[in-house]
């Protein structure tokens, strides 16, 4: 059965899809959305937001430990994991209903189930066929498939965020965001934690000097980090798992209670039968033009992690890509995404942040830059909380006095990095930033001294 054509069908009800659906519906379009998972997407339900609610427990424990001998006695302080998980659910359990209510207010038709294309203008959802003038694919990302014996024993980050109890010994496979953020949470909650990464340095998208400091800080917090190790197998041994990895010195083994997949994600577009829709797909997702429109099927747009766009796989990028797509569908292709000044953060303890160019990228482009590196571990803002691991690196165009990149490691630096993102986006000079009069004492008041 095929219903009357919609103006727009959005596949994937995360941040990109929601922004496009609501904007087009508000403009009078007939809009439908479909997702086989609860509405809200990765960030709200299975990623950024719930992760940071769990991190709050780790922050409390860490803050108390840093203040030992400085007036705080933390004997007996611990995380009650089931209660912390309930705290997380106090947010995530409400999100789908709130999102559905918003879609309903805007007159958006909601569908649930697996979607696949029948042809260039028709979608099938659990036996129901829907036609549309436009489609937006915003299905996000999924853990990439791992190819070694026992890979099926690994749980995903989604499953980690639903653990009713925290196992005693956990191994994280891969050295990216997921592994480091969850490792810090689990370690502060009392688990013994290992990270196994095949590279010589984890968190490759971040400044290597700051990553080295974070690795050292993580190890001092009890997280064991094994680099240059390729996972070879995972075998069940009763209630535990035997994990083997190949290193330069031979095979290394761990016996753990849980193995978590943190080895990268890929666009979640398998199963959509995009070939039937005539959509070209590359290794990084749906191939799109500068307007985020499929280069082979003009009825289809893609945004967020599903699109092979220059944007980083971040929620703020998905949000503004969704808005760009809506604008282009409503008024014709005219809007392109502006990726300048989008910060990213690894919410370890302390947090590692980045915006703009790495120092190596500036060198590759033969830019004439001034690099200001500052060890801020002794600064008042860090001394106050007892943190001894903090530093900053700022890359500045010598001639134009513009910020090209900023890299920060320290408490509350995920807030401070936003100033640098704004400076890059608005092309503010360092002389402009130094004019800022901040509340004092605050982390923001450190800005001028970092330049």
Secondary structure, DSSP 8 states (H G I E B T S, - for coil): -B---EEEEEE--SHHHHHHHHHHHHTT--EEEEESS-TTHIIIIISHHHHHHHHHHHHHHHHHHHTBTTTB--TT----HHHHHHHHHHHHHHHHHHHHHHHHHTT-EEEES-EEEEETTEEEETTEEEEEEEEEE---EEE----SBTGGG-B-HHHHTT-SS--SEEEEESSSHHHHHHHHHHHHTT-EEEEE-SSSSS-TTS-HHHHHHHHHHHHHTTEEEE-S-EEEEEEEETTEEEEEEEETTEEEEEEESEEEE-S-EEES-TTS-TTTTT--EETTEE-B-TTSBBSS-TTEEE-GGGB--SS-S-HHHHHHHHHHHHHHHHH-S------TT--EEE-SSSEEEEEE--HHHHHHTT--EEEEEEE-TTSHHHHTTT----EEEEEEETTT-BEEEEEEEETTHHHHHHHHHHHHHHT-BHHHHTT----SSSGGGGTGGG-
